[in-house]
Amino acid sequence: MTERRIEVGLLTRVEGEGAVRIDMRGDKVTRAEFRIFEPPRFFEALLRGRGYEEAADITSRICGICPVAYQMSAVHAMEAAFGVGIDPSVRLVRRLLYCGEWIESHVLHAILLHAPDYLGYGSAFELAAAGHEGLVRDALEVKEAGNRIVSVVGGREIHPINVRVGGFWKLPERRALAALREELLAAIPKAVRVLDWTASLDIPDHARDYTLVSLWHPDEYPMNEGRLRSTAGLDCANDAWRDHFEEFQVPHSNALQARDREGGEYLVGPMARLALNFGRLSEGAREAAGRAGLGPDCRNPFRTITMRMVETLHALEEAVRLIEAYQPGERSAAPVEPRAGVGAAATEAPRGTLFHRYEIDGDGLITHAQIVPPTSQNQPAIEADLRAFLPSLAGRSEAEITHLAEQAIRNYDPCISCATHFLDLRFLDA
């Protein structure tokens, strides 16, 4: 029986440093490892002894693509610990800021990193040169609209500096948002064109019966707030992540993985959000999803390229709605009185549910921090995908199997640097 080993020493078009090893015996996959070898960056340790108000700025440095998600989970967790209630204007602006991050992150992945896979190109530059220049230009202009939201609301495009516990250092002026509204309206038809193009791609036929997990909100598509729900029947407060899930380590990854308390894998991200919240998409996003043949029952991870564009369109339309409804409050932040306690919260990063938990002493200093990124949670599902998908490719060349294995991993837009933030160091006596 033929034995083959497929190894990719360095994955490209992903954020961070990772590799893949696949061993096949005939048409069976005997080993599938998503190897994260990027060195740990110790963010949870860096937070210990720091003031609660520093968490938002420190955690935003975990990622240059999704800093808002880290800031939002951090401030929500701190506010839960201190019993802080935020003003309606702050809640609206936070959601607007999150819209900006979804737009710029989803488009970056879908067109610049993921789309080349479907047409056999090595980069978006090759994609543009091969006759898709208009597509790439549309995508970049939509991405710029997202960047502009983050800049106007957050103070700068990368690692925003305007977020604080209780609200913002400064609320945006209505005239600045009015100008931004025009840019967003101009970006909507471009996003629709990009979305429709992704729906025309030749998508591999692969689906599994995933357990999908995301936030759920009764009135809106979830970003900052909601309950944790799953397709397996879970329904709990979003600060109860540790009651139902746990982190663990495997030898081949510097990033912790996650599973449910019964040992099962699960999946977070756009597929999960669509499955659990499809009816709360904006009208335009629902119509576009219908044209693309997407609904809450889709379980093909290769279709996440279009799912991300559906969420991009939703975020654009939601941002316009929020700007039109915006009325600046009298204060930019609610008062905060630190106290000893524990605070936890989850929000929806572009890649999926992001959980933060902090223990804080009476002086407002962080004594313990736990950060569970989406990529950490998705690692077991990624490896299970490889085990389920690759046997159907046994008759293909090594080059084809390697390409499709990399593509399967890029389905999840893995943020490897986000996932490698810990090190469990133990000394054993000789």
LUMPANU-843813 format. One line per 5 residues: number of its first residue (from 1); their letters; for each residue x, y, z of C-alpha. Coordinates in Angstrom, 3 decimals. Layout:
REM residues N
NUM = a = X Y Z  ...
//
This chain:
REM residues 430
1 = mterr = 0.000 0.000 0.000  1.379 3.388 -1.028  2.570 5.619 1.792  3.024 9.347 1.254  4.022 12.263 3.413
6 = ievgl = 2.898 15.778 2.487  4.832 18.540 4.229  4.590 22.298 3.864  7.425 23.833 5.825  6.002 27.361 5.835
11 = ltrve = 2.406 28.202 5.027  1.979 31.298 2.897  -0.859 33.833 2.774  -1.689 33.332 6.439  -0.932 35.654 9.339
16 = gegav = 1.994 34.200 11.285  4.273 31.179 10.986  2.907 27.683 10.613  3.373 24.428 8.725  1.453 21.277 7.895
21 = ridmr = 2.338 17.583 7.926  0.069 14.915 6.460  0.834 11.193 6.354  -1.273 9.017 4.037  -1.414 5.246 3.670
26 = gdkvt = -3.365 4.442 0.565  -6.518 6.522 0.764  -6.370 6.935 4.550  -4.877 9.874 6.436  -2.893 8.482 9.352
31 = raefr = -1.645 11.865 10.585  -2.768 15.444 9.981  -1.028 18.171 11.930  -1.414 21.919 11.670  1.951 22.824 13.141
36 = ifepp = 2.295 26.241 14.718  5.955 26.874 15.430  5.857 30.658 15.847  7.447 31.488 19.224  5.106 32.388 22.089
41 = rffea = 4.759 36.107 22.864  3.664 35.903 26.515  0.808 38.429 26.418  -1.050 36.805 29.285  2.093 37.017 31.410
46 = llrgr = 2.755 40.605 30.288  -0.656 41.619 31.621  -0.003 40.390 35.147  0.696 43.308 37.468  -0.531 45.889 34.970
51 = gyeea = -3.459 48.208 35.613  -6.884 47.235 34.339  -6.952 50.298 32.088  -3.874 49.051 30.198  -5.466 45.793 29.014
56 = adits = -7.176 47.262 25.945  -3.998 48.813 24.561  -1.737 45.875 25.427  -4.020 43.212 23.967  -4.596 45.209 20.785
61 = ricgi = -0.915 44.591 19.988  -1.582 40.870 19.728  -2.720 41.425 16.144  -2.411 44.193 13.572  -5.381 42.839 11.593
66 = cpvay = -7.942 42.388 14.393  -6.842 44.726 17.231  -10.405 45.992 17.771  -11.590 42.505 18.707  -8.957 42.247 21.429
71 = qmsav = -9.774 45.708 22.735  -13.516 45.016 22.795  -13.232 41.693 24.630  -10.862 43.282 27.136  -13.037 46.303 27.934
76 = hamea = -16.221 44.222 28.147  -14.493 41.853 30.589  -13.249 44.732 32.755  -16.676 46.359 32.779  -18.202 43.043 33.843
81 = afgvg = -15.712 42.835 36.725  -16.509 46.359 37.942  -20.227 46.458 37.172  -19.869 49.320 34.665  -22.862 50.205 32.496
86 = idpsv = -22.070 52.007 29.252  -24.068 54.771 27.587  -26.128 54.041 24.432  -23.915 56.302 22.325  -20.841 54.352 23.435
91 = rlvrr = -22.506 51.042 22.597  -23.340 52.321 19.102  -19.834 53.606 18.414  -18.257 50.376 19.638  -20.402 48.430 17.190
96 = llycg = -19.424 50.849 14.423  -15.746 50.337 15.236  -16.237 46.584 15.072  -17.903 46.984 11.642  -14.742 48.672 10.415
101 = ewies = -12.566 45.799 11.543  -14.821 43.154 9.990  -14.736 44.989 6.654  -10.994 45.448 6.418  -10.120 42.009 7.820
106 = hvlha = -12.622 39.999 5.781  -11.673 41.660 2.488  -7.963 41.299 3.204  -8.388 37.577 3.675  -11.014 36.820 1.041
111 = illha = -9.388 38.537 -1.938  -5.743 39.128 -1.111  -5.008 35.865 0.707  -7.676 33.298 -0.175  -8.986 34.048 -3.675
116 = pdylg = -5.691 33.188 -5.463  -6.127 29.568 -4.302  -9.285 29.088 -6.322  -7.686 30.127 -9.624  -4.214 28.684 -9.117
121 = ygsaf = -2.331 31.931 -8.526  0.328 32.569 -5.934  -0.772 36.061 -4.943  -3.296 38.820 -5.495  -0.738 40.528 -7.742
126 = elaaa = -0.870 37.555 -10.107  -4.668 37.579 -9.820  -4.811 41.221 -10.885  -2.325 40.716 -13.720  -4.388 37.800 -15.071
131 = ghegl = -7.391 39.978 -15.871  -8.911 40.554 -12.440  -7.522 44.024 -11.843  -11.014 45.498 -11.423  -11.895 42.906 -8.799
136 = vrdal = -8.744 43.588 -6.781  -9.280 47.346 -7.061  -12.884 47.018 -5.844  -11.708 44.878 -2.925  -8.991 47.330 -1.916
141 = evkea = -11.435 50.236 -2.011  -13.908 48.325 0.175  -11.080 47.484 2.566  -10.125 51.163 2.695  -13.670 52.016 3.796
146 = gnriv = -13.205 49.673 6.744  -9.838 51.189 7.539  -11.425 54.635 7.502  -13.998 53.613 10.114  -11.256 52.351 12.404
151 = svvgg = -9.230 55.521 11.843  -12.116 57.949 12.434  -13.475 56.151 15.492  -10.327 54.574 16.885  -7.791 57.311 16.244
156 = reihp = -5.655 55.368 13.769  -6.036 52.418 11.409  -3.737 49.962 13.184  -3.864 49.416 16.953  -6.514 52.084 17.692
161 = invrv = -5.806 54.365 20.643  -9.263 55.766 21.470  -10.745 52.755 23.309  -10.959 52.692 27.093  -12.843 50.881 29.834
166 = ggfwk = -16.242 52.556 30.081  -16.206 53.941 26.544  -13.827 56.111 24.510  -11.405 58.919 25.204  -13.346 60.957 22.663
171 = lperr = -16.578 60.309 20.791  -16.533 61.067 17.048  -18.174 64.220 15.735  -21.296 63.790 13.618  -19.818 65.652 10.659
176 = alaal = -16.855 63.257 10.551  -19.239 60.313 10.479  -21.421 62.014 7.853  -18.437 62.162 5.501  -17.639 58.555 6.322
181 = reell = -21.208 57.547 5.457  -20.698 58.670 1.857  -17.594 56.517 1.540  -19.465 53.514 2.900  -22.376 53.982 0.526
186 = aaipk = -19.923 54.111 -2.388  -18.275 50.894 -1.158  -21.500 48.853 -1.006  -21.878 48.149 -4.764  -18.184 47.279 -4.936
191 = avrvl = -18.617 44.779 -2.112  -21.600 43.280 -3.927  -19.508 42.798 -7.087  -16.729 41.114 -5.117  -19.230 38.920 -3.274
196 = dwtas = -20.917 37.798 -6.487  -17.528 37.022 -8.017  -16.547 34.762 -5.105  -19.839 32.914 -5.520  -18.884 32.085 -9.125
201 = ldipd = -15.680 30.263 -8.143  -15.214 26.522 -8.595  -15.620 25.396 -4.993  -14.398 21.962 -3.809  -17.263 19.735 -2.753
206 = hardy = -16.648 19.090 0.923  -18.898 19.346 3.956  -18.895 17.976 7.482  -21.340 17.932 10.366  -19.578 20.548 12.495
211 = tlvsl = -20.533 21.677 15.968  -20.710 25.419 15.350  -20.322 27.973 18.153  -20.859 31.731 18.112  -22.509 34.546 19.969
216 = whpde = -26.242 34.935 19.418  -28.234 38.110 19.927  -32.034 38.407 19.812  -32.072 41.706 17.912  -28.876 42.038 15.866
221 = ypmne = -26.130 40.148 14.110  -23.646 39.620 16.969  -20.386 41.494 17.272  -19.857 42.909 20.763  -22.601 41.230 22.741
226 = grlrs = -24.782 38.144 22.977  -25.109 34.696 24.463  -22.908 31.733 23.536  -24.873 29.281 21.448  -24.036 26.205 19.431
231 = tagld = -25.704 23.975 16.875  -25.461 21.204 19.499  -27.837 23.007 21.860  -25.525 25.100 24.028  -27.073 28.344 25.297
236 = canda = -25.238 30.221 28.043  -23.969 33.649 29.043  -20.901 34.671 27.070  -18.788 34.897 30.229  -19.363 31.169 30.876
241 = wrdhf = -16.960 29.908 28.180  -14.808 28.050 30.727  -17.810 26.124 32.030  -18.272 24.447 28.650  -14.873 24.538 26.908
246 = eefqv = -11.249 24.010 27.871  -7.790 24.653 26.480  -5.172 21.936 26.034  -1.773 21.527 24.414  -0.491 19.158 21.742
251 = phsna = 3.201 18.516 21.045  3.161 19.877 17.479  1.783 23.358 18.241  3.009 26.330 20.251  -0.603 27.485 20.461
256 = lqard = -3.074 25.989 22.877  -6.005 24.211 21.257  -9.560 24.061 22.601  -12.339 21.485 22.882  -15.648 21.186 24.638
261 = regge = -15.670 19.678 28.105  -16.610 16.295 26.654  -13.530 16.318 24.420  -15.187 17.264 21.142  -13.938 19.665 18.486
266 = ylvgp = -16.013 22.644 17.423  -15.799 25.532 15.001  -16.093 29.304 15.369  -16.185 31.986 12.666  -18.424 33.152 9.818
271 = marla = -19.917 29.720 9.133  -20.996 29.485 12.773  -22.361 33.035 12.840  -24.395 32.491 9.684  -25.767 29.202 10.983
276 = lnfgr = -26.907 30.711 14.275  -27.790 34.277 13.205  -28.666 34.227 9.506  -32.014 35.966 9.998  -30.321 38.968 11.595
281 = lsega = -28.207 39.857 8.589  -29.019 43.153 6.884  -31.510 42.957 4.041  -28.862 43.464 1.372  -26.594 40.820 2.888
286 = reaag = -29.432 38.276 3.070  -30.345 38.904 -0.563  -26.730 38.540 -1.664  -26.347 35.348 0.359  -29.450 33.966 -1.342
291 = raglg = -28.032 34.760 -4.791  -24.857 32.946 -3.784  -26.804 29.900 -2.635  -25.852 30.420 0.990  -28.089 29.924 3.980
296 = pdcrn = -27.853 28.833 7.596  -27.371 25.182 6.607  -24.154 25.503 4.559  -21.351 23.369 6.031  -18.727 23.611 3.279
301 = pfrti = -15.676 25.455 4.696  -14.466 26.273 1.171  -17.494 28.561 0.853  -16.300 30.746 3.724  -14.692 33.048 1.143
306 = tmrmv = -18.223 34.096 0.153  -19.486 34.003 3.741  -16.868 36.591 4.680  -18.052 38.837 1.873  -21.666 38.422 3.044
311 = etlha = -20.546 39.622 6.478  -18.577 42.435 4.841  -21.702 43.639 3.064  -23.650 43.364 6.312  -20.998 45.398 8.142
316 = leeav = -21.110 48.127 5.482  -24.892 48.403 5.654  -24.877 48.202 9.436  -22.235 50.941 9.640  -24.410 53.239 7.512
321 = rliea = -27.390 52.512 9.766  -25.366 53.221 12.899  -24.039 56.511 11.539  -27.542 57.641 10.642  -28.760 56.797 14.161
326 = yqpge = -25.796 58.346 15.990  -26.388 61.040 18.591  -23.303 61.913 20.666  -23.841 61.444 24.393  -22.938 63.896 27.110
331 = rsaap = -19.951 61.825 28.162  -17.514 59.712 26.210  -17.015 57.161 28.991  -18.877 55.948 32.054  -17.132 56.323 35.431
336 = vepra = -15.125 53.296 36.546  -14.453 52.291 40.149  -11.987 49.384 40.207  -12.503 46.627 42.743  -11.292 43.100 43.341
341 = gvgaa = -13.103 40.608 41.185  -13.258 38.503 38.046  -14.512 39.667 34.676  -14.988 37.694 31.478  -16.495 38.405 28.079
346 = ateap = -16.581 37.124 24.524  -16.976 39.112 21.313  -16.962 38.099 17.646  -13.614 38.730 15.993  -13.657 38.385 12.181
351 = rgtlf = -12.262 34.864 12.575  -14.686 33.859 15.338  -15.448 34.027 19.034  -12.707 35.612 21.155  -12.835 35.067 24.929
356 = hryei = -11.059 37.109 27.627  -11.033 36.527 31.391  -9.251 38.637 34.008  -8.718 38.376 37.747  -8.162 41.799 39.337
361 = dgdgl = -7.094 42.807 42.847  -8.386 45.656 45.007  -5.907 48.113 43.485  -7.188 47.442 39.983  -4.128 45.368 39.019
366 = ithaq = -4.445 42.283 36.862  -3.375 39.145 38.722  -4.326 36.607 36.041  -5.355 36.781 32.381  -6.725 34.215 29.966
371 = ivppt = -7.138 34.971 26.250  -8.642 32.342 23.934  -8.344 33.380 20.264  -10.499 31.945 17.463  -7.556 30.254 15.753
376 = sqnqp = -6.730 28.320 18.923  -10.295 27.039 19.040  -10.371 26.102 15.357  -7.145 24.081 15.249  -8.754 20.681 16.020
381 = aiead = -11.453 21.327 13.391  -8.797 22.270 10.829  -6.950 19.013 11.426  -10.221 17.047 11.305  -10.999 18.718 7.971
386 = lrafl = -7.699 17.486 6.563  -8.401 13.950 7.762  -11.904 14.004 6.250  -11.121 15.815 2.973  -7.804 14.416 1.789
391 = pslag = -8.778 10.731 1.338  -10.888 11.787 -1.657  -7.693 13.160 -3.231  -5.611 9.995 -2.881  -5.385 9.509 -6.635
396 = rseae = -4.063 13.003 -7.313  -0.493 14.222 -7.542  1.479 15.335 -4.535  1.384 18.917 -5.837  -2.421 18.890 -6.067
401 = ithla = -2.846 17.380 -2.606  -0.423 19.923 -1.140  -2.245 22.835 -2.767  -5.668 21.700 -1.563  -4.354 20.995 1.942
406 = eqair = -3.023 24.557 2.172  -6.289 25.887 0.773  -8.251 23.930 3.379  -6.233 25.583 6.131  -6.664 29.050 4.598
411 = nydpc = -10.448 28.506 4.695  -10.213 29.485 8.347  -8.142 32.647 7.899  -5.841 31.435 10.675  -4.199 34.156 12.719
416 = iscat = -1.243 32.226 14.027  0.350 35.148 15.861  -2.904 35.647 17.770  -2.786 32.054 18.944  0.814 31.924 20.208
421 = hfldl = 0.734 34.026 23.341  1.501 31.577 26.147  4.222 29.335 27.460  3.713 26.766 30.190  7.198 26.266 31.616
426 = rflda = 7.767 23.579 34.235  11.023 22.637 35.998  11.444 18.986 36.945  13.988 17.967 39.578  16.584 15.566 38.265
//
